[in-house]
Amino acid sequence: MLNKEYKSAILISVVLHIVLFVLLLGGSWFSHEDKKPKHQMVEAVVIDPKAIEKQAKSIREQRDAAKKAEQQRVEKLRQQAELLEKNRKKEEQRLRQLQEQKVLQEKQAREAEKQKQLAEKQRKEQQERARIEKERAAKAEAERKAKEAAIAKAAAEKKAAEQAKAAAEAKAAAEAKAKAEAKAKADAAKRAKEKAQKEAAEKARLAREKEAQEAALNDIFSGLEAETQQISSARQKYVASEIDRYAAIYTQMIQDNLRTDDSFAGKSCKINIRLVQTGSDAIVSKVTPIDGEAAVCSAARRAVAQVGNFPMPKEKDVADQLKNINLLVHL
């Protein structure tokens, strides 16, 4: 609308300039006509300068108003453009914040799922270790009972063999004595004549009997020595089995009190424990790390301190070896 008014003002200005030009040209014509006879009529056109000035002022005011209106329109468009740009940036910021919040929530969800899976994995690993340890303890107990039964059976068989051997020796001695007495009675009539021969034969017989008795005694002593060695070997195996069983129990007690984190996975520590027996239990006098990760060894020492009392067997030879024992703590 402002452009239309501006164009109208320009058109009016052009028309007025044309009219002014025509009037000036007409005045020139009138000046030439003054030379004609005086009886002719003279026509004149009077132009009012104030009207022209007023018209020119109106044209200028209209032009200034149009220019001012155009400037206001341009300023308004500029302000609208700035507002739109500000709103666009604000919307971009809001969308960017929503996207960042969405990414953060997704990251937190993934981290929570990862922690959940890790906890489930640790729980299953603990259950598997407990199952393996339980099976190991049950196997050790079964082996211990089997060894005790084998020792008892060997002792019973040994006693039966000794009784049978003693009976056989007594019977052989009785038979030999009876035979000697019969021979002596049968040879009583011939003793005078065969005295020298009998003496020689008797000496030979006594020598043979002595040799046989010595051989029998050697067999007895050899059997007793072999059986003693067998019993000693069985006892040593039993003691070793009991030490392994109590070592497994001590290790499990320590690992039950062991505070761990993810960095301990797959790591271990070998420690030496010195125990002081106090009846059926024992207390720790010293814990010394031997080999392994420093952090795991420190955690193992704290776990040993938290256990407090360790059970001890009744057998003295087993208990003596448990008073200074090496254990492997692993995760």
VMD Tcl script that draws the C-alpha trace (Angstrom):
set ca {
  {0.00 0.00 0.00}
  {2.85 2.36 0.80}
  {4.45 1.67 -2.57}
  {1.19 2.63 -4.30}
  {0.96 5.95 -2.44}
  {4.60 6.66 -3.20}
  {4.05 6.07 -6.91}
  {0.95 8.32 -6.87}
  {2.95 11.15 -5.30}
  {5.62 10.84 -7.96}
  {2.99 10.83 -10.74}
  {1.35 13.96 -9.34}
  {4.74 15.69 -9.17}
  {5.47 14.84 -12.80}
  {2.05 16.13 -13.92}
  {2.53 19.41 -12.05}
  {5.94 19.91 -13.67}
  {4.39 19.35 -17.09}
  {1.61 21.83 -16.36}
  {4.16 24.41 -15.17}
  {6.19 23.90 -18.33}
  {3.10 24.38 -20.51}
  {2.15 27.57 -18.66}
  {5.59 29.01 -19.13}
  {5.50 28.18 -22.81}
  {2.09 29.82 -23.14}
  {3.35 33.01 -21.52}
  {5.99 33.21 -24.24}
  {3.29 32.99 -26.87}
  {1.32 35.72 -25.22}
  {4.36 38.02 -25.27}
  {4.57 37.69 -29.08}
  {0.91 38.38 -29.51}
  {1.27 41.78 -27.77}
  {2.78 43.17 -31.03}
  {-0.52 42.65 -32.87}
  {-3.11 45.44 -33.12}
  {-4.55 46.63 -29.85}
  {-8.06 45.92 -30.87}
  {-7.46 42.20 -30.33}
  {-8.27 40.70 -26.89}
  {-5.40 39.69 -24.65}
  {-5.76 36.40 -22.60}
  {-3.48 35.75 -19.62}
  {-3.05 32.80 -17.22}
  {-2.01 33.62 -13.66}
  {-0.05 30.94 -11.72}
  {-0.19 31.09 -7.92}
  {3.32 30.34 -6.49}
  {1.89 29.54 -3.06}
  {-0.34 26.83 -4.53}
  {2.65 25.33 -6.31}
  {4.71 25.52 -3.14}
  {1.90 23.94 -1.16}
  {1.57 21.17 -3.73}
  {5.32 20.59 -3.70}
  {5.32 20.48 0.11}
  {2.49 17.94 0.08}
  {4.42 15.83 -2.42}
  {7.53 15.95 -0.20}
  {5.53 15.06 2.91}
  {3.92 12.14 1.09}
  {7.34 11.00 -0.16}
  {8.83 11.31 3.41}
  {5.85 9.47 4.89}
  {6.21 6.71 2.31}
  {9.94 6.48 3.00}
  {9.34 6.39 6.77}
  {6.64 3.72 6.35}
  {9.00 1.65 4.19}
  {11.74 1.97 6.83}
  {9.29 0.90 9.55}
  {8.21 -2.06 7.40}
  {11.84 -3.07 6.83}
  {12.61 -2.68 10.58}
  {9.56 -4.77 11.45}
  {10.65 -7.47 9.01}
  {14.17 -7.35 10.51}
  {12.76 -7.73 14.06}
  {10.56 -10.63 12.90}
  {13.56 -12.27 11.27}
  {15.62 -11.85 14.46}
  {12.78 -13.29 16.53}
  {12.46 -16.26 14.16}
  {16.23 -16.83 14.29}
  {16.19 -16.62 18.10}
  {13.28 -19.10 18.25}
  {15.07 -21.38 15.77}
  {18.24 -21.41 17.90}
  {16.20 -21.97 21.05}
  {14.43 -24.92 19.40}
  {17.76 -26.33 18.19}
  {19.11 -26.02 21.77}
  {16.03 -27.78 23.15}
  {16.29 -30.60 20.57}
  {20.04 -30.93 21.25}
  {19.38 -31.17 25.01}
  {16.68 -33.79 24.38}
  {19.10 -35.76 22.21}
  {21.89 -35.52 24.82}
  {19.44 -36.60 27.54}
  {18.33 -39.54 25.39}
  {21.97 -40.57 24.74}
  {22.73 -40.29 28.50}
  {19.68 -42.38 29.40}
  {20.65 -45.03 26.83}
  {24.23 -45.05 28.20}
  {22.93 -45.41 31.79}
  {20.61 -48.23 30.68}
  {23.50 -50.04 28.98}
  {25.70 -49.56 32.06}
  {22.92 -50.88 34.33}
  {22.48 -53.92 32.09}
  {26.25 -54.48 32.09}
  {26.34 -54.32 35.91}
  {23.41 -56.71 36.09}
  {25.11 -59.21 33.78}
  {28.37 -58.90 35.74}
  {26.58 -59.51 39.05}
  {24.82 -62.55 37.57}
  {28.14 -63.88 36.26}
  {29.80 -63.45 39.69}
  {26.86 -65.16 41.39}
  {27.09 -68.16 39.05}
  {30.88 -68.32 39.51}
  {30.47 -68.30 43.31}
  {27.86 -71.06 43.07}
  {30.15 -73.10 40.83}
  {33.11 -72.65 43.22}
  {30.94 -73.68 46.17}
  {29.72 -76.75 44.27}
  {33.26 -77.76 43.31}
  {34.50 -77.26 46.87}
  {31.61 -79.29 48.25}
  {32.31 -82.12 45.82}
  {36.02 -81.96 46.66}
  {35.33 -82.13 50.41}
  {32.91 -85.03 49.91}
  {35.47 -86.88 47.79}
  {38.21 -86.30 50.38}
  {35.92 -87.58 53.15}
  {35.05 -90.69 51.13}
  {38.75 -91.34 50.43}
  {39.55 -90.89 54.13}
  {36.91 -93.43 55.15}
  {38.09 -95.85 52.47}
  {41.67 -95.54 53.71}
  {40.59 -96.14 57.30}
  {38.68 -99.23 56.20}
  {41.71 -100.46 54.23}
  {43.96 -99.99 57.28}
  {41.50 -101.85 59.52}
  {41.22 -104.66 56.98}
  {45.03 -104.93 56.69}
  {45.37 -105.09 60.49}
  {42.72 -107.82 60.74}
  {44.35 -109.83 57.94}
  {47.73 -109.46 59.64}
  {46.38 -110.72 62.94}
  {44.71 -113.70 61.27}
  {47.93 -114.53 59.39}
  {49.94 -114.40 62.63}
  {47.48 -116.70 64.39}
  {47.51 -119.18 61.49}
  {51.29 -119.15 61.35}
  {51.57 -119.72 65.11}
  {49.15 -122.66 64.90}
  {51.07 -124.19 61.99}
  {54.36 -123.86 63.84}
  {52.92 -125.43 66.98}
  {51.52 -128.32 64.96}
  {54.81 -128.83 63.13}
  {56.69 -128.81 66.43}
  {54.30 -131.35 67.98}
  {54.56 -133.60 64.95}
  {58.36 -133.35 64.96}
  {58.47 -134.14 68.65}
  {56.21 -137.17 68.26}
  {58.25 -138.41 65.35}
  {61.48 -138.02 67.30}
  {60.06 -139.88 70.28}
  {58.82 -142.75 68.05}
  {62.14 -142.97 66.34}
  {63.95 -142.98 69.65}
  {61.78 -145.85 70.94}
  {62.23 -147.82 67.72}
  {65.95 -147.34 67.77}
  {66.37 -148.07 71.50}
  {67.64 -151.57 70.83}
  {70.08 -150.38 68.27}
  {71.46 -147.43 70.24}
  {74.57 -149.21 71.38}
  {75.48 -150.39 67.91}
  {74.40 -147.32 66.05}
  {75.36 -144.82 68.72}
  {77.93 -143.14 66.56}
  {75.62 -143.12 63.56}
  {72.68 -141.86 65.59}
  {74.80 -139.11 67.09}
  {75.88 -138.03 63.64}
  {72.33 -138.34 62.31}
  {70.99 -136.48 65.34}
  {73.45 -133.67 64.84}
  {72.49 -133.44 61.19}
  {68.80 -133.46 62.09}
  {69.25 -130.81 64.72}
  {71.19 -128.71 62.26}
  {68.42 -129.06 59.67}
  {65.74 -128.23 62.22}
  {67.67 -125.23 63.41}
  {68.09 -124.04 59.84}
  {64.39 -124.59 59.17}
  {63.42 -122.71 62.33}
  {65.74 -119.84 61.44}
  {64.26 -119.71 57.94}
  {60.74 -119.72 59.41}
  {61.65 -116.95 61.83}
  {63.21 -114.94 59.00}
  {59.98 -115.34 57.00}
  {57.96 -114.16 59.98}
  {60.15 -111.12 60.57}
  {60.16 -110.26 56.85}
  {56.34 -110.40 56.76}
  {56.08 -108.26 59.89}
  {58.47 -105.66 58.42}
  {56.54 -105.51 55.14}
  {53.25 -105.14 56.98}
  {54.74 -102.40 59.17}
  {55.90 -100.53 56.08}
  {52.45 -100.93 54.52}
  {50.74 -99.57 57.62}
  {53.21 -96.64 57.76}
  {52.61 -95.82 54.09}
  {48.84 -95.96 54.57}
  {49.14 -93.66 57.58}
  {51.23 -91.18 55.63}
  {48.64 -91.13 52.85}
  {45.88 -90.61 55.38}
  {47.76 -87.73 57.03}
  {48.36 -86.11 53.61}
  {44.67 -86.48 52.75}
  {43.63 -84.89 56.06}
  {46.03 -81.99 55.49}
  {44.57 -81.42 52.02}
  {41.04 -81.57 53.43}
  {41.73 -79.06 56.22}
  {43.63 -76.83 53.77}
  {40.52 -76.76 51.53}
  {38.38 -75.88 54.56}
  {40.76 -73.07 55.61}
  {40.85 -71.71 52.05}
  {37.05 -71.67 51.82}
  {36.75 -69.91 55.22}
  {39.19 -67.23 54.04}
  {37.47 -66.75 50.67}
  {34.06 -66.48 52.40}
  {35.41 -63.42 54.27}
  {37.30 -62.02 51.27}
  {36.08 -58.65 50.01}
  {36.64 -58.48 46.28}
  {35.98 -56.22 43.30}
  {36.14 -56.59 39.51}
  {39.89 -55.92 39.40}
  {40.55 -59.17 41.39}
  {39.02 -61.43 38.70}
  {41.42 -64.22 37.69}
  {44.09 -63.21 40.24}
  {45.45 -65.16 43.22}
  {47.79 -64.99 46.20}
  {49.79 -67.70 47.96}
  {50.10 -67.14 51.73}
  {51.73 -68.91 54.69}
  {49.73 -69.19 57.93}
  {51.22 -69.99 61.35}
  {48.63 -71.40 63.81}
  {48.68 -71.84 67.58}
  {46.42 -74.66 68.78}
  {43.97 -73.79 71.60}
  {42.16 -77.11 72.05}
  {39.93 -78.18 69.19}
  {40.61 -74.85 67.40}
  {43.62 -72.72 66.55}
  {44.32 -69.01 66.30}
  {46.53 -67.23 63.77}
  {49.90 -66.06 65.01}
  {51.33 -64.86 61.68}
  {50.29 -64.42 58.02}
  {53.00 -64.05 55.37}
  {52.32 -63.47 51.62}
  {54.51 -65.71 49.46}
  {53.53 -64.93 45.89}
  {50.71 -63.13 44.04}
  {49.01 -59.78 43.43}
  {49.65 -57.28 46.23}
  {46.01 -56.15 46.38}
  {44.74 -59.74 46.55}
  {47.34 -60.61 49.24}
  {46.26 -57.62 51.35}
  {42.61 -58.63 51.02}
  {43.55 -62.24 51.93}
  {45.37 -61.10 55.11}
  {42.32 -59.10 56.18}
  {40.08 -62.10 55.48}
  {42.33 -64.35 57.63}
  {42.05 -61.88 60.49}
  {38.25 -61.91 60.17}
  {38.08 -65.73 60.32}
  {39.50 -65.79 63.86}
  {39.53 -69.49 64.86}
  {40.43 -72.37 62.55}
  {39.31 -75.96 63.32}
  {42.01 -78.52 64.20}
  {41.90 -82.34 63.95}
  {42.32 -84.66 66.96}
  {45.26 -86.53 65.40}
  {48.46 -84.94 66.68}
  {50.57 -85.75 63.62}
  {47.98 -84.06 61.35}
  {47.57 -81.07 63.67}
  {51.34 -80.54 63.90}
  {51.64 -80.19 60.13}
  {48.66 -77.79 59.95}
  {50.35 -75.33 62.33}
  {52.55 -74.12 59.45}
  {50.67 -74.35 56.13}
  {50.68 -72.65 52.72}
  {47.34 -71.77 51.11}
  {46.39 -70.48 47.63}
  {43.59 -67.88 47.61}
  {42.23 -67.30 44.10}
  {39.27 -65.45 42.57}
}
mol new
graphics top color blue
foreach p $ca { graphics top sphere $p radius 0.5 }
foreach p [lrange $ca 0 end-1] q [lrange $ca 1 end] { graphics top cylinder $p $q radius 0.2 }
display resetview
